[in-house]
């Protein structure tokens, strides 16, 4: 972009239409920070919608009962992901991770638990500082959100509890199945043979099983 070329983008109109936070977040979401790139505004509504859903989540959240375990697992994975991405300037993937978490948080228009929402305020603060400060105050935070500690994650909770296991028959990939991360060989074979795509290539009892835990199951028929 260059003023002499007359192809600059005036941010004022975008800020007036979408708000400074949505525009700022969108610029970080466009692509890898170090690569730059062409400015396109087709998806700016997506970042605005994400921030609107965050705001709505704070207004509707409840402190009653306890948080959902699966949602908290996703939250801790998101905290880990955003922390790693921000440290290496991968802002676009950090924003994408928070958007993905929001989809889990609001799935089925459920009422989110306070513990599922509040950490997200801090995560979003480097991208959308104005709404983060407002929501920080609304949720009882003291001082500035930028003086608060970055959320920590539990490595055990953030660990994936399922994996995608590659299933081969006679050395050729026939399917990929989702199974518990600690699945044993016998259970993996049962799960693989329950997949119609695999079963049609296996007639009778397998002659040999090659099992690489967490990665591969090869059935020699």
C-alpha positions as a printed Julia matrix, in Angstrom:
221×3 Matrix{Float64}:
   0.0     0.0    0.0
   1.15    3.52  -0.72
  -0.36    6.98  -0.51
   1.25    7.82  -3.81
  -0.49    4.84  -5.42
  -3.79    5.88  -3.91
  -4.52    2.39  -2.63
  -4.38    2.91   1.13
  -7.21    1.73   3.37
  -8.6     4.3    5.79
  -9.35    2.44   9.04
 -11.82    5.08  10.26
 -14.74    3.73   8.25
 -14.13    0.19   9.5
 -13.81    1.33  13.09
 -17.03    3.29  12.78
 -18.89    0.31  11.32
 -17.41   -2.61  13.25
 -15.66   -1.07  16.26
 -11.95   -0.72  17.01
 -11.65   -4.1   18.73
 -13.26   -6.05  15.9
 -11.06   -4.29  13.34
  -7.89   -4.78  15.38
  -8.67   -8.47  15.95
  -9.44   -8.93  12.28
  -6.09   -7.47  11.22
  -4.35  -10.02  13.45
  -6.55  -12.79  12.07
  -5.8   -12.05   8.4
  -2.7   -14.22   8.17
   0.83  -14.8    9.51
   2.08  -11.59  11.09
   5.58  -11.78   9.62
   4.32  -12.35   6.07
   1.97   -9.41   5.76
  -0.43   -9.8    2.87
  -3.29   -8.19   1.01
  -6.02   -6.55   3.04
  -9.42   -8.13   2.49
 -12.47   -7.23   4.51
 -14.84  -10.04   3.5
 -14.72  -11.81   6.87
 -14.5    -8.94   9.33
 -18.04   -9.76  10.46
 -16.68  -13.03  11.82
 -14.41  -11.34  14.35
 -17.2    -8.97  15.35
 -19.52  -11.93  15.87
 -16.9   -13.66  18.0
 -16.57  -10.62  20.27
 -20.36  -10.24  20.44
 -20.64  -13.86  21.56
 -17.98  -13.3   24.21
 -19.86  -10.29  25.52
 -23.12  -12.25  25.55
 -21.42  -15.14  27.35
 -20.38  -12.86  30.19
 -23.9   -11.47  30.49
 -25.5   -14.93  30.59
 -22.89  -16.97  32.5
 -23.8   -18.66  35.77
 -21.78  -19.5   38.87
 -24.17  -22.25  39.93
 -23.06  -25.86  39.85
 -19.78  -26.7   38.2
 -18.28  -26.28  34.73
 -18.6   -28.94  32.05
 -15.54  -31.22  31.98
 -15.32  -31.39  28.2
 -15.61  -27.61  27.88
 -12.89  -27.13  30.51
 -10.66  -29.54  28.62
 -11.11  -27.42  25.51
 -10.47  -24.25  27.52
  -7.16  -25.55  28.87
  -6.14  -26.64  25.38
  -7.01  -23.14  24.15
  -5.01  -21.45  26.92
  -2.01  -23.57  25.96
  -2.47  -22.9   22.26
  -2.95  -19.13  22.54
   0.02  -18.78  24.9
   2.28  -20.67  22.51
   1.02  -18.82  19.44
   1.31  -15.34  20.92
   4.9   -15.99  21.99
   5.84  -16.77  18.38
   3.7   -13.98  16.87
   1.22  -16.44  15.34
  -1.68  -14.15  16.12
  -3.95  -15.51  13.39
  -3.91  -19.05  14.75
  -4.37  -17.76  18.31
  -7.55  -15.95  17.26
  -8.71  -19.04  15.37
  -8.22  -21.14  18.52
 -10.35  -18.76  20.58
 -13.08  -18.78  17.94
 -13.03  -22.58  17.99
 -13.37  -22.55  21.76
 -16.28  -20.14  21.55
 -18.1   -22.63  19.31
 -17.65  -25.29  22.0
 -18.59  -22.91  24.8
 -21.86  -21.84  23.16
 -22.77  -25.12  21.48
 -26.52  -25.59  21.66
 -26.83  -22.09  23.16
 -26.0   -23.58  26.56
 -25.61  -21.36  29.61
 -21.87  -21.12  30.16
 -20.32  -21.46  33.6
 -18.3   -18.56  34.96
 -15.14  -20.7   35.13
 -15.5   -21.44  31.42
 -15.74  -17.76  30.43
 -13.58  -15.54  32.64
 -10.16  -16.89  31.49
 -11.14  -16.09  27.9
 -11.32  -12.4   28.79
  -7.61  -12.35  29.55
  -6.79  -14.41  26.48
  -8.6   -11.97  24.2
  -7.18   -8.83  25.84
  -4.1    -8.44  23.57
  -6.4    -8.54  20.56
  -9.49   -6.68  21.78
  -8.3    -4.52  24.7
 -11.36   -2.3   25.06
 -13.97   -5.03  25.41
 -11.56   -7.02  27.59
 -11.24   -4.13  30.05
 -15.02   -3.7   30.15
 -15.68   -7.4   30.72
 -12.87   -7.63  33.27
 -14.6    -4.95  35.32
 -18.01   -6.57  34.86
 -16.73   -9.89  36.19
 -15.26   -8.31  39.32
 -11.67   -7.91  38.21
  -9.67   -5.23  39.99
  -7.33   -2.82  38.27
  -6.59   -3.44  34.61
  -6.92   -6.79  32.86
  -3.37   -6.19  31.66
  -2.12   -6.3   35.24
  -3.75   -9.69  35.81
  -1.91  -12.99  35.55
  -2.08  -14.89  32.28
  -4.32  -17.96  32.7
  -2.47  -21.18  33.46
  -3.43  -24.56  32.06
  -3.39  -28.04  33.52
  -1.24  -30.23  31.22
  -3.18  -33.34  32.2
  -6.52  -31.7   31.45
  -5.21  -30.18  28.23
  -3.99  -33.54  26.95
  -6.04  -35.05  24.16
  -8.17  -37.95  25.36
  -8.73  -39.29  21.86
  -6.5   -39.84  18.86
  -6.95  -40.58  15.18
  -5.6   -44.08  14.57
  -4.51  -44.96  11.04
  -5.79  -48.41  10.05
  -4.06  -50.38   7.32
  -5.0   -53.7    5.78
  -2.05  -55.53   4.23
  -0.03  -52.32   4.38
  -2.57  -50.09   2.62
  -4.39  -47.33   4.48
  -8.08  -48.15   4.54
  -9.45  -45.85   7.25
  -8.75  -43.57  10.17
 -10.72  -44.13  13.37
 -11.09  -42.03  16.5
 -10.21  -44.0   19.62
  -9.08  -43.34  23.23
  -5.46  -42.2   23.3
  -4.45  -45.11  25.54
  -6.3   -47.83  23.65
  -4.74  -51.28  23.79
  -4.07  -53.48  20.77
  -7.01  -55.86  21.28
  -9.51  -53.0   21.65
  -8.01  -51.23  18.64
  -8.54  -54.29  16.47
 -12.16  -54.58  17.6
 -12.76  -50.89  16.84
 -11.08  -51.18  13.43
 -13.09  -54.23  12.38
 -16.28  -52.41  13.4
 -15.51  -49.89  10.66
 -17.26  -51.11   7.46
 -14.49  -49.66   5.31
 -11.95  -51.86   7.06
 -14.14  -54.92   7.53
 -14.74  -55.41   3.82
 -11.02  -55.98   3.28
 -10.67  -58.52   6.11
 -12.08  -62.01   5.59
 -11.66  -64.41   8.48
  -9.29  -64.03  11.39
  -6.31  -61.71  10.86
  -3.03  -63.53  10.23
  -0.95  -60.87  11.93
  -1.42  -57.59  13.78
   1.11  -54.77  13.77
   0.19  -52.16  16.36
   2.07  -48.92  17.01
   0.41  -47.38  20.04
  -1.12  -44.01  19.37
  -0.31  -44.09  15.65
  -0.97  -47.14  13.54
  -2.78  -50.46  13.29
  -1.89  -52.76  10.39
  -4.02  -55.86   9.9
  -2.49  -58.59   7.78
  -5.45  -60.52   6.39
